């Protein structure tokens, strides 16, 4: 997914660590790249524009990329597969944090008065179900 994002951006340049880039922000017009992109170890893509303060959700929308592409596939995203979360406490907490982040990002959109796409609504619903599963 990072390759798809980077190819959609302009004036991309890598930073030293191999998991960070700077690019021109698609949310506003600019001459000097001010969009910071970081690929987390779990595959989550974080973005912040130092020019207009756009976040990853706003960048994805400006590029026409689904917001869900900013996050790695969940291990339980196999079609037709449902089941309890397994593993140690750290893995369960990491799964809960991942699902909660999806809900928070969607709520930020709703708070700003933006409509969620049908696929984003489905993903938020799935996140809530997964959080309930984790809590039981």
C-alpha positions as CSV (number, residue, x, y, z in Angstrom):
1,X,0.0,0.0,0.0
2,X,2.9,2.4,0.7
3,X,4.0,2.1,-2.9
4,X,0.5,3.1,-4.1
5,X,0.5,6.1,-1.8
6,X,4.0,7.2,-2.8
7,X,3.3,6.9,-6.5
8,X,0.2,9.1,-6.1
9,X,2.2,11.9,-4.5
10,X,4.4,14.5,-6.1
11,X,8.1,15.4,-5.3
12,X,8.6,12.4,-3.0
13,X,12.0,12.1,-1.4
14,X,13.1,9.4,1.1
15,X,14.4,10.3,4.5
16,X,17.4,8.5,6.0
17,X,15.7,5.6,7.8
18,X,14.0,4.0,4.8
19,X,10.5,4.2,6.4
20,X,10.0,7.9,6.1
21,X,9.4,10.3,3.2
22,X,8.6,14.0,2.5
23,X,6.3,14.9,-0.4
24,X,4.2,17.7,-1.7
25,X,0.8,17.8,0.1
26,X,-2.1,17.1,-2.2
27,X,-4.5,19.1,0.2
28,X,-3.0,22.5,-0.6
29,X,-0.8,24.1,-3.2
30,X,2.9,24.4,-2.2
31,X,6.3,24.8,-3.7
32,X,8.3,23.0,-1.0
33,X,7.3,19.5,0.1
34,X,5.8,19.7,3.6
35,X,4.0,16.4,3.9
36,X,5.7,13.9,6.2
37,X,4.9,10.2,5.7
38,X,6.1,7.5,8.1
39,X,5.5,3.7,7.7
40,X,5.1,2.1,11.1
41,X,6.4,-1.4,11.8
42,X,2.9,-2.8,11.8
43,X,2.2,-1.3,8.3
44,X,0.2,1.7,9.5
45,X,1.0,4.8,7.4
46,X,1.1,8.1,9.4
47,X,1.0,11.5,7.7
48,X,1.2,15.1,8.8
49,X,1.5,18.2,6.6
50,X,3.5,20.9,8.3
51,X,2.1,23.5,5.8
52,X,-1.7,23.0,6.3
53,X,-1.8,20.5,9.2
54,X,-3.6,17.9,7.0
55,X,-3.6,14.4,8.4
56,X,-3.6,11.0,6.7
57,X,-7.4,10.9,6.3
58,X,-7.4,14.3,4.5
59,X,-4.4,13.2,2.3
60,X,-6.1,9.9,1.4
61,X,-9.3,11.7,0.5
62,X,-7.4,14.3,-1.7
63,X,-5.7,11.5,-3.5
64,X,-8.9,9.4,-3.9
65,X,-7.4,6.5,-1.9
66,X,-9.6,4.7,0.7
67,X,-8.7,5.6,4.2
68,X,-8.6,1.9,5.0
69,X,-5.5,1.7,2.8
70,X,-3.6,3.6,5.5
71,X,-3.8,0.6,7.8
72,X,-2.5,-2.9,7.4
73,X,-4.9,-5.8,6.9
74,X,-6.1,-7.2,10.2
75,X,-5.1,-10.8,10.8
76,X,-8.8,-11.7,11.0
77,X,-9.6,-10.1,7.6
78,X,-9.7,-13.5,5.9
79,X,-13.1,-13.8,4.2
80,X,-15.5,-16.1,6.1
81,X,-13.1,-16.3,9.1
82,X,-14.2,-15.2,12.5
83,X,-12.8,-16.4,15.8
84,X,-11.4,-15.3,19.1
85,X,-8.3,-13.3,19.3
86,X,-5.4,-15.4,20.4
87,X,-2.0,-14.7,21.6
88,X,-0.4,-12.9,24.5
89,X,-1.8,-9.8,26.3
90,X,0.4,-7.6,24.2
91,X,-1.0,-8.9,21.0
92,X,-4.6,-8.4,22.2
93,X,-3.9,-4.9,23.4
94,X,-2.2,-4.1,20.0
95,X,-5.3,-5.4,18.2
96,X,-7.5,-3.3,20.4
97,X,-5.4,-0.1,19.8
98,X,-5.5,-0.8,16.0
99,X,-9.3,-1.1,16.0
100,X,-9.8,1.9,18.3
101,X,-7.6,4.0,16.0
102,X,-9.9,3.2,13.1
103,X,-13.0,4.3,15.1
104,X,-11.3,7.5,16.2
105,X,-10.3,8.5,12.6
106,X,-13.8,7.9,11.4
107,X,-15.2,9.9,14.3
108,X,-12.9,12.8,13.4
109,X,-14.4,12.8,9.9
110,X,-18.0,12.7,11.3
111,X,-17.1,15.5,13.7
112,X,-15.9,17.6,10.8
113,X,-19.3,17.0,9.1
114,X,-17.8,14.7,6.4
115,X,-19.7,11.6,5.2
116,X,-18.0,8.2,5.4
117,X,-17.9,6.1,2.3
118,X,-19.8,2.8,2.4
119,X,-16.5,0.8,2.7
120,X,-15.3,3.1,5.5
121,X,-18.7,2.6,7.4
122,X,-18.3,-1.2,7.0
123,X,-14.8,-1.0,8.4
124,X,-15.8,1.1,11.4
125,X,-18.6,-1.4,12.1
126,X,-16.1,-4.3,11.8
127,X,-13.8,-2.4,14.2
128,X,-16.6,-2.0,16.8
129,X,-17.4,-5.8,16.5
130,X,-13.7,-6.6,17.0
131,X,-13.5,-4.4,20.0
132,X,-16.5,-6.0,21.5
133,X,-14.9,-9.4,20.8
134,X,-11.7,-8.3,22.5
135,X,-13.7,-7.1,25.5
136,X,-15.5,-10.4,26.0
